[in-house]
Amino acid sequence: MSSKAKRKKGDFPPEELRLRVQCQLQRLGPNELAEALRLGRNTVLGVAAGARCLQGTLALVRERLPGVEQGAEP
């Protein structure tokens, strides 16, 4: 197996983003937050847990989270 295949993919979410997602999880719950962000439930839970995520996923969360925080509907 090549070293590239063994390498972990993605980055850990920044602490401030992780905390903001956790706050919305408590407010809405995982299913509703995932629907509002238009992401998978496991993806949202992974960001909240601080698991490695692809940069594109983190960018989508950063882009869509302010609308959720302001109470906008999906």
SEFIZA-3560 file (N, C-alpha, C; in Angstrom, 3 decimals):
REM SEFIZA-3560
<numar><xx>0.854</xx><yy>-1.171</yy><zz>0.000</zz><atom>N</atom></numar>
<numar><xx>0.000</xx><yy>0.000</yy><zz>0.000</zz><atom>CA</atom></numar>
<numar><xx>0.902</xx><yy>1.236</yy><zz>0.000</zz><atom>C</atom></numar>
<numar><xx>0.581</xx><yy>2.208</yy><zz>-0.819</zz><atom>N</atom></numar>
<numar><xx>1.402</xx><yy>3.415</yy><zz>-0.890</zz><atom>CA</atom></numar>
<numar><xx>1.202</xx><yy>4.294</yy><zz>0.339</zz><atom>C</atom></numar>
<numar><xx>2.176</xx><yy>5.152</yy><zz>0.587</zz><atom>N</atom></numar>
<numar><xx>2.082</xx><yy>6.032</yy><zz>1.756</zz><atom>CA</atom></numar>
<numar><xx>0.935</xx><yy>7.021</yy><zz>1.600</zz><atom>C</atom></numar>
<numar><xx>0.606</xx><yy>7.366</yy><zz>0.364</zz><atom>N</atom></numar>
<numar><xx>-0.503</xx><yy>8.294</yy><zz>0.129</zz><atom>CA</atom></numar>
<numar><xx>-1.830</xx><yy>7.672</yy><zz>0.567</zz><atom>C</atom></numar>
<numar><xx>-2.000</xx><yy>6.386</yy><zz>0.341</zz><atom>N</atom></numar>
<numar><xx>-3.235</xx><yy>5.703</yy><zz>0.721</zz><atom>CA</atom></numar>
<numar><xx>-3.364</xx><yy>5.589</yy><zz>2.236</zz><atom>C</atom></numar>
<numar><xx>-2.240</xx><yy>5.529</yy><zz>2.949</zz><atom>N</atom></numar>
<numar><xx>-2.255</xx><yy>5.396</yy><zz>4.399</zz><atom>CA</atom></numar>
<numar><xx>-2.524</xx><yy>6.722</yy><zz>5.106</zz><atom>C</atom></numar>
<numar><xx>-2.249</xx><yy>7.828</yy><zz>4.423</zz><atom>N</atom></numar>
<numar><xx>-2.353</xx><yy>9.154</yy><zz>5.034</zz><atom>CA</atom></numar>
<numar><xx>-3.793</xx><yy>9.475</yy><zz>5.420</zz><atom>C</atom></numar>
<numar><xx>-3.970</xx><yy>10.067</yy><zz>6.590</zz><atom>N</atom></numar>
<numar><xx>-5.294</xx><yy>10.498</yy><zz>7.020</zz><atom>CA</atom></numar>
<numar><xx>-5.734</xx><yy>11.661</yy><zz>6.142</zz><atom>C</atom></numar>
<numar><xx>-7.003</xx><yy>11.663</yy><zz>5.797</zz><atom>N</atom></numar>
<numar><xx>-7.519</xx><yy>12.708</yy><zz>4.925</zz><atom>CA</atom></numar>
<numar><xx>-8.298</xx><yy>13.727</yy><zz>5.736</zz><atom>C</atom></numar>
<numar><xx>-8.154</xx><yy>14.970</yy><zz>5.382</zz><atom>N</atom></numar>
<numar><xx>-8.910</xx><yy>16.024</yy><zz>6.032</zz><atom>CA</atom></numar>
<numar><xx>-8.171</xx><yy>16.657</yy><zz>7.189</zz><atom>C</atom></numar>
<numar><xx>-8.838</xx><yy>17.665</yy><zz>7.736</zz><atom>N</atom></numar>
<numar><xx>-8.297</xx><yy>18.430</yy><zz>8.858</zz><atom>CA</atom></numar>
<numar><xx>-9.306</xx><yy>18.428</yy><zz>9.988</zz><atom>C</atom></numar>
<numar><xx>-8.811</xx><yy>18.696</yy><zz>11.163</zz><atom>N</atom></numar>
<numar><xx>-9.706</xx><yy>18.822</yy><zz>12.303</zz><atom>CA</atom></numar>
<numar><xx>-10.420</xx><yy>20.165</yy><zz>12.214</zz><atom>C</atom></numar>
<numar><xx>-11.708</xx><yy>20.224</yy><zz>12.542</zz><atom>N</atom></numar>
<numar><xx>-12.414</xx><yy>21.510</yy><zz>12.488</zz><atom>CA</atom></numar>
<numar><xx>-11.881</xx><yy>22.465</yy><zz>13.545</zz><atom>C</atom></numar>
<numar><xx>-11.860</xx><yy>23.768</yy><zz>13.224</zz><atom>N</atom></numar>
<numar><xx>-11.429</xx><yy>24.743</yy><zz>14.230</zz><atom>CA</atom></numar>
<numar><xx>-12.355</xx><yy>24.701</yy><zz>15.447</zz><atom>C</atom></numar>
<numar><xx>-11.813</xx><yy>25.009</yy><zz>16.600</zz><atom>N</atom></numar>
<numar><xx>-12.560</xx><yy>24.927</yy><zz>17.846</zz><atom>CA</atom></numar>
<numar><xx>-13.824</xx><yy>25.801</yy><zz>17.817</zz><atom>C</atom></numar>
<numar><xx>-13.715</xx><yy>27.022</yy><zz>17.304</zz><atom>N</atom></numar>
<numar><xx>-14.886</xx><yy>27.903</yy><zz>17.288</zz><atom>CA</atom></numar>
<numar><xx>-16.005</xx><yy>27.332</yy><zz>16.420</zz><atom>C</atom></numar>
<numar><xx>-15.667</xx><yy>26.733</yy><zz>15.304</zz><atom>N</atom></numar>
<numar><xx>-16.683</xx><yy>26.144</yy><zz>14.428</zz><atom>CA</atom></numar>
<numar><xx>-17.307</xx><yy>24.923</yy><zz>15.104</zz><atom>C</atom></numar>
<numar><xx>-16.492</xx><yy>24.115</yy><zz>15.731</zz><atom>N</atom></numar>
<numar><xx>-16.970</xx><yy>22.927</yy><zz>16.437</zz><atom>CA</atom></numar>
<numar><xx>-17.955</xx><yy>23.321</yy><zz>17.535</zz><atom>C</atom></numar>
<numar><xx>-17.626</xx><yy>24.358</yy><zz>18.293</zz><atom>N</atom></numar>
<numar><xx>-18.509</xx><yy>24.808</yy><zz>19.374</zz><atom>CA</atom></numar>
<numar><xx>-19.820</xx><yy>25.379</yy><zz>18.836</zz><atom>C</atom></numar>
<numar><xx>-19.750</xx><yy>26.092</yy><zz>17.720</zz><atom>N</atom></numar>
<numar><xx>-20.979</xx><yy>26.637</yy><zz>17.118</zz><atom>CA</atom></numar>
<numar><xx>-21.900</xx><yy>25.515</yy><zz>16.639</zz><atom>C</atom></numar>
<numar><xx>-21.321</xx><yy>24.475</yy><zz>16.051</zz><atom>N</atom></numar>
<numar><xx>-22.116</xx><yy>23.333</yy><zz>15.597</zz><atom>CA</atom></numar>
<numar><xx>-22.718</xx><yy>22.611</yy><zz>16.804</zz><atom>C</atom></numar>
<numar><xx>-21.946</xx><yy>22.444</yy><zz>17.865</zz><atom>N</atom></numar>
<numar><xx>-22.469</xx><yy>21.793</yy><zz>19.066</zz><atom>CA</atom></numar>
<numar><xx>-23.653</xx><yy>22.570</yy><zz>19.647</zz><atom>C</atom></numar>
<numar><xx>-23.549</xx><yy>23.879</yy><zz>19.648</zz><atom>N</atom></numar>
<numar><xx>-24.635</xx><yy>24.723</yy><zz>20.163</zz><atom>CA</atom></numar>
<numar><xx>-25.906</xx><yy>24.508</yy><zz>19.347</zz><atom>C</atom></numar>
<numar><xx>-25.776</xx><yy>24.456</yy><zz>18.047</zz><atom>N</atom></numar>
<numar><xx>-26.950</xx><yy>24.251</yy><zz>17.188</zz><atom>CA</atom></numar>
<numar><xx>-27.482</xx><yy>22.825</yy><zz>17.314</zz><atom>C</atom></numar>
<numar><xx>-26.606</xx><yy>21.883</yy><zz>17.571</zz><atom>N</atom></numar>
<numar><xx>-27.056</xx><yy>20.502</yy><zz>17.805</zz><atom>CA</atom></numar>
<numar><xx>-27.947</xx><yy>20.434</yy><zz>19.039</zz><atom>C</atom></numar>
<numar><xx>-27.565</xx><yy>21.138</yy><zz>20.080</zz><atom>N</atom></numar>
<numar><xx>-28.380</xx><yy>21.149</yy><zz>21.297</zz><atom>CA</atom></numar>
<numar><xx>-29.723</xx><yy>21.825</yy><zz>21.039</zz><atom>C</atom></numar>
<numar><xx>-29.725</xx><yy>22.843</yy><zz>20.199</zz><atom>N</atom></numar>
<numar><xx>-30.947</xx><yy>23.591</yy><zz>19.923</zz><atom>CA</atom></numar>
<numar><xx>-31.894</xx><yy>22.821</yy><zz>19.001</zz><atom>C</atom></numar>
<numar><xx>-31.355</xx><yy>22.215</yy><zz>17.956</zz><atom>N</atom></numar>
<numar><xx>-32.185</xx><yy>21.599</yy><zz>16.916</zz><atom>CA</atom></numar>
<numar><xx>-32.199</xx><yy>20.075</yy><zz>16.941</zz><atom>C</atom></numar>
<numar><xx>-31.134</xx><yy>19.470</yy><zz>17.377</zz><atom>N</atom></numar>
<numar><xx>-30.984</xx><yy>18.023</yy><zz>17.274</zz><atom>CA</atom></numar>
<numar><xx>-30.259</xx><yy>17.672</yy><zz>15.989</zz><atom>C</atom></numar>
<numar><xx>-29.688</xx><yy>16.473</yy><zz>15.916</zz><atom>N</atom></numar>
<numar><xx>-28.840</xx><yy>16.107</yy><zz>14.777</zz><atom>CA</atom></numar>
<numar><xx>-29.575</xx><yy>16.021</yy><zz>13.439</zz><atom>C</atom></numar>
<numar><xx>-30.773</xx><yy>15.480</yy><zz>13.438</zz><atom>N</atom></numar>
<numar><xx>-31.469</xx><yy>15.318</yy><zz>12.161</zz><atom>CA</atom></numar>
<numar><xx>-31.874</xx><yy>16.663</yy><zz>11.563</zz><atom>C</atom></numar>
<numar><xx>-32.438</xx><yy>17.523</yy><zz>12.394</zz><atom>N</atom></numar>
<numar><xx>-32.888</xx><yy>18.821</yy><zz>11.903</zz><atom>CA</atom></numar>
<numar><xx>-31.706</xx><yy>19.701</yy><zz>11.486</zz><atom>C</atom></numar>
<numar><xx>-30.615</xx><yy>19.662</yy><zz>12.246</zz><atom>N</atom></numar>
<numar><xx>-29.441</xx><yy>20.449</yy><zz>11.885</zz><atom>CA</atom></numar>
<numar><xx>-28.832</xx><yy>19.942</yy><zz>10.579</zz><atom>C</atom></numar>
<numar><xx>-28.744</xx><yy>18.640</yy><zz>10.428</zz><atom>N</atom></numar>
<numar><xx>-28.209</xx><yy>18.081</yy><zz>9.180</zz><atom>CA</atom></numar>
<numar><xx>-29.058</xx><yy>18.503</yy><zz>7.986</zz><atom>C</atom></numar>
<numar><xx>-30.368</xx><yy>18.505</yy><zz>8.162</zz><atom>N</atom></numar>
<numar><xx>-31.260</xx><yy>18.936</yy><zz>7.080</zz><atom>CA</atom></numar>
<numar><xx>-31.063</xx><yy>20.416</yy><zz>6.777</zz><atom>C</atom></numar>
<numar><xx>-30.939</xx><yy>21.225</yy><zz>7.820</zz><atom>N</atom></numar>
<numar><xx>-30.762</xx><yy>22.665</yy><zz>7.632</zz><atom>CA</atom></numar>
<numar><xx>-29.440</xx><yy>22.987</yy><zz>6.940</zz><atom>C</atom></numar>
<numar><xx>-28.393</xx><yy>22.230</yy><zz>7.255</zz><atom>N</atom></numar>
<numar><xx>-27.087</xx><yy>22.445</yy><zz>6.628</zz><atom>CA</atom></numar>
<numar><xx>-26.964</xx><yy>21.737</yy><zz>5.283</zz><atom>C</atom></numar>
<numar><xx>-27.941</xx><yy>20.889</yy><zz>4.973</zz><atom>N</atom></numar>
<numar><xx>-27.925</xx><yy>20.086</yy><zz>3.740</zz><atom>CA</atom></numar>
<numar><xx>-26.669</xx><yy>19.212</yy><zz>3.674</zz><atom>C</atom></numar>
<numar><xx>-26.382</xx><yy>18.579</yy><zz>4.825</zz><atom>N</atom></numar>
<numar><xx>-25.264</xx><yy>17.640</yy><zz>4.945</zz><atom>CA</atom></numar>
<numar><xx>-25.776</xx><yy>16.377</yy><zz>5.617</zz><atom>C</atom></numar>
<numar><xx>-24.992</xx><yy>15.336</yy><zz>5.565</zz><atom>N</atom></numar>
<numar><xx>-25.361</xx><yy>14.094</yy><zz>6.218</zz><atom>CA</atom></numar>
<numar><xx>-25.289</xx><yy>14.216</yy><zz>7.729</zz><atom>C</atom></numar>
<numar><xx>-26.139</xx><yy>13.476</yy><zz>8.405</zz><atom>N</atom></numar>
<numar><xx>-26.193</xx><yy>13.497</yy><zz>9.862</zz><atom>CA</atom></numar>
<numar><xx>-24.841</xx><yy>13.116</yy><zz>10.463</zz><atom>C</atom></numar>
<numar><xx>-24.210</xx><yy>12.071</yy><zz>9.940</zz><atom>N</atom></numar>
<numar><xx>-22.911</xx><yy>11.638</yy><zz>10.453</zz><atom>CA</atom></numar>
<numar><xx>-21.826</xx><yy>12.689</yy><zz>10.217</zz><atom>C</atom></numar>
<numar><xx>-21.932</xx><yy>13.429</yy><zz>9.130</zz><atom>N</atom></numar>
<numar><xx>-20.977</xx><yy>14.499</yy><zz>8.850</zz><atom>CA</atom></numar>
<numar><xx>-21.098</xx><yy>15.600</yy><zz>9.886</zz><atom>C</atom></numar>
<numar><xx>-22.338</xx><yy>16.005</yy><zz>10.181</zz><atom>N</atom></numar>
<numar><xx>-22.576</xx><yy>17.054</yy><zz>11.172</zz><atom>CA</atom></numar>
<numar><xx>-22.087</xx><yy>16.599</yy><zz>12.549</zz><atom>C</atom></numar>
<numar><xx>-22.383</xx><yy>15.365</yy><zz>12.908</zz><atom>N</atom></numar>
<numar><xx>-21.931</xx><yy>14.842</yy><zz>14.200</zz><atom>CA</atom></numar>
<numar><xx>-20.409</xx><yy>14.762</yy><zz>14.258</zz><atom>C</atom></numar>
<numar><xx>-19.780</xx><yy>14.441</yy><zz>13.142</zz><atom>N</atom></numar>
<numar><xx>-18.317</xx><yy>14.389</yy><zz>13.091</zz><atom>CA</atom></numar>
<numar><xx>-17.681</xx><yy>15.752</yy><zz>13.305</zz><atom>C</atom></numar>
<numar><xx>-18.261</xx><yy>16.781</yy><zz>12.689</zz><atom>N</atom></numar>
<numar><xx>-17.746</xx><yy>18.140</yy><zz>12.888</zz><atom>CA</atom></numar>
<numar><xx>-17.891</xx><yy>18.522</yy><zz>14.357</zz><atom>C</atom></numar>
<numar><xx>-19.043</xx><yy>18.239</yy><zz>14.935</zz><atom>N</atom></numar>
<numar><xx>-19.292</xx><yy>18.575</yy><zz>16.340</zz><atom>CA</atom></numar>
<numar><xx>-18.342</xx><yy>17.818</yy><zz>17.270</zz><atom>C</atom></numar>
<numar><xx>-17.955</xx><yy>16.614</yy><zz>16.887</zz><atom>N</atom></numar>
<numar><xx>-17.064</xx><yy>15.797</yy><zz>17.713</zz><atom>CA</atom></numar>
<numar><xx>-15.593</xx><yy>16.146</yy><zz>17.511</zz><atom>C</atom></numar>
<numar><xx>-15.305</xx><yy>16.941</yy><zz>16.485</zz><atom>N</atom></numar>
<numar><xx>-13.918</xx><yy>17.309</yy><zz>16.223</zz><atom>CA</atom></numar>
<numar><xx>-13.168</xx><yy>16.297</yy><zz>15.389</zz><atom>C</atom></numar>
<numar><xx>-13.894</xx><yy>15.472</yy><zz>14.647</zz><atom>N</atom></numar>
<numar><xx>-13.258</xx><yy>14.466</yy><zz>13.789</zz><atom>CA</atom></numar>
<numar><xx>-12.714</xx><yy>15.121</yy><zz>12.521</zz><atom>C</atom></numar>
<numar><xx>-11.772</xx><yy>14.453</yy><zz>11.881</zz><atom>N</atom></numar>
<numar><xx>-11.224</xx><yy>14.968</yy><zz>10.623</zz><atom>CA</atom></numar>
<numar><xx>-12.332</xx><yy>15.131</yy><zz>9.586</zz><atom>C</atom></numar>
<numar><xx>-12.281</xx><yy>16.249</yy><zz>8.864</zz><atom>N</atom></numar>
<numar><xx>-13.253</xx><yy>16.535</yy><zz>7.806</zz><atom>CA</atom></numar>
<numar><xx>-12.491</xx><yy>17.081</yy><zz>6.609</zz><atom>C</atom></numar>
<numar><xx>-13.058</xx><yy>16.866</yy><zz>5.449</zz><atom>N</atom></numar>
<numar><xx>-12.475</xx><yy>17.453</yy><zz>4.255</zz><atom>CA</atom></numar>
<numar><xx>-12.672</xx><yy>18.962</yy><zz>4.289</zz><atom>C</atom></numar>
<numar><xx>-11.755</xx><yy>19.690</yy><zz>3.647</zz><atom>N</atom></numar>
<numar><xx>-11.832</xx><yy>21.143</yy><zz>3.632</zz><atom>CA</atom></numar>
<numar><xx>-13.141</xx><yy>21.639</yy><zz>3.018</zz><atom>C</atom></numar>
<numar><xx>-13.638</xx><yy>20.941</yy><zz>2.009</zz><atom>N</atom></numar>
<numar><xx>-14.900</xx><yy>21.340</yy><zz>1.381</zz><atom>CA</atom></numar>
<numar><xx>-16.070</xx><yy>21.235</yy><zz>2.339</zz><atom>C</atom></numar>
<numar><xx>-16.060</xx><yy>20.222</yy><zz>3.166</zz><atom>N</atom></numar>
<numar><xx>-17.116</xx><yy>20.052</yy><zz>4.163</zz><atom>CA</atom></numar>
<numar><xx>-17.079</xx><yy>21.199</yy><zz>5.161</zz><atom>C</atom></numar>
<numar><xx>-15.892</xx><yy>21.537</yy><zz>5.638</zz><atom>N</atom></numar>
<numar><xx>-15.760</xx><yy>22.635</yy><zz>6.589</zz><atom>CA</atom></numar>
<numar><xx>-16.191</xx><yy>23.959</yy><zz>5.952</zz><atom>C</atom></numar>
<numar><xx>-15.891</xx><yy>24.130</yy><zz>4.677</zz><atom>N</atom></numar>
<numar><xx>-16.305</xx><yy>25.349</yy><zz>3.982</zz><atom>CA</atom></numar>
<numar><xx>-17.833</xx><yy>25.430</yy><zz>3.887</zz><atom>C</atom></numar>
<numar><xx>-18.480</xx><yy>24.306</yy><zz>3.592</zz><atom>N</atom></numar>
<numar><xx>-19.947</xx><yy>24.292</yy><zz>3.530</zz><atom>CA</atom></numar>
<numar><xx>-20.568</xx><yy>24.608</yy><zz>4.881</zz><atom>C</atom></numar>
<numar><xx>-20.006</xx><yy>24.048</yy><zz>5.938</zz><atom>N</atom></numar>
<numar><xx>-20.528</xx><yy>24.326</yy><zz>7.281</zz><atom>CA</atom></numar>
<numar><xx>-20.374</xx><yy>25.808</yy><zz>7.597</zz><atom>C</atom></numar>
<numar><xx>-19.198</xx><yy>26.373</yy><zz>7.310</zz><atom>N</atom></numar>
<numar><xx>-18.964</xx><yy>27.808</yy><zz>7.565</zz><atom>CA</atom></numar>
<numar><xx>-19.945</xx><yy>28.677</yy><zz>6.779</zz><atom>C</atom></numar>
<numar><xx>-20.228</xx><yy>28.282</yy><zz>5.562</zz><atom>N</atom></numar>
<numar><xx>-21.109</xx><yy>29.062</yy><zz>4.689</zz><atom>CA</atom></numar>
<numar><xx>-22.573</xx><yy>28.984</yy><zz>5.129</zz><atom>C</atom></numar>
<numar><xx>-23.028</xx><yy>27.810</yy><zz>5.530</zz><atom>N</atom></numar>
<numar><xx>-24.445</xx><yy>27.587</yy><zz>5.813</zz><atom>CA</atom></numar>
<numar><xx>-24.837</xx><yy>27.802</yy><zz>7.274</zz><atom>C</atom></numar>
<numar><xx>-23.897</xx><yy>27.689</yy><zz>8.193</zz><atom>N</atom></numar>
<numar><xx>-24.203</xx><yy>27.774</yy><zz>9.615</zz><atom>CA</atom></numar>
<numar><xx>-24.785</xx><yy>29.129</yy><zz>10.042</zz><atom>C</atom></numar>
<numar><xx>-24.297</xx><yy>30.258</yy><zz>9.525</zz><atom>N</atom></numar>
<numar><xx>-24.897</xx><yy>31.536</yy><zz>9.952</zz><atom>CA</atom></numar>
<numar><xx>-26.398</xx><yy>31.625</yy><zz>9.670</zz><atom>C</atom></numar>
<numar><xx>-26.855</xx><yy>31.071</yy><zz>8.569</zz><atom>N</atom></numar>
<numar><xx>-28.289</xx><yy>31.061</yy><zz>8.276</zz><atom>CA</atom></numar>
<numar><xx>-29.072</xx><yy>30.251</yy><zz>9.287</zz><atom>C</atom></numar>
<numar><xx>-28.515</xx><yy>29.148</yy><zz>9.739</zz><atom>N</atom></numar>
<numar><xx>-29.152</xx><yy>28.304</yy><zz>10.735</zz><atom>CA</atom></numar>
<numar><xx>-29.171</xx><yy>29.039</yy><zz>12.083</zz><atom>C</atom></numar>
<numar><xx>-28.061</xx><yy>29.678</yy><zz>12.413</zz><atom>N</atom></numar>
<numar><xx>-27.964</xx><yy>30.406</yy><zz>13.679</zz><atom>CA</atom></numar>
<numar><xx>-28.960</xx><yy>31.562</yy><zz>13.742</zz><atom>C</atom></numar>
<numar><xx>-29.253</xx><yy>32.142</yy><zz>12.601</zz><atom>N</atom></numar>
<numar><xx>-30.208</xx><yy>33.263</yy><zz>12.551</zz><atom>CA</atom></numar>
<numar><xx>-31.645</xx><yy>32.777</yy><zz>12.473</zz><atom>C</atom></numar>
<numar><xx>-31.826</xx><yy>31.489</yy><zz>12.404</zz><atom>N</atom></numar>
<numar><xx>-33.169</xx><yy>30.924</yy><zz>12.408</zz><atom>CA</atom></numar>
<numar><xx>-33.798</xx><yy>30.776</yy><zz>11.040</zz><atom>C</atom></numar>
<numar><xx>-33.007</xx><yy>30.912</yy><zz>9.968</zz><atom>N</atom></numar>
<numar><xx>-33.546</xx><yy>30.750</yy><zz>8.626</zz><atom>CA</atom></numar>
<numar><xx>-33.898</xx><yy>29.292</yy><zz>8.376</zz><atom>C</atom></numar>
<numar><xx>-34.934</xx><yy>29.070</yy><zz>7.638</zz><atom>N</atom></numar>
<numar><xx>-35.345</xx><yy>27.726</yy><zz>7.281</zz><atom>CA</atom></numar>
<numar><xx>-34.450</xx><yy>27.189</yy><zz>6.185</zz><atom>C</atom></numar>
<numar><xx>-34.269</xx><yy>25.877</yy><zz>6.098</zz><atom>N</atom></numar>
<numar><xx>-33.404</xx><yy>25.285</yy><zz>5.050</zz><atom>CA</atom></numar>
<numar><xx>-33.944</xx><yy>25.532</yy><zz>3.670</zz><atom>C</atom></numar>
//
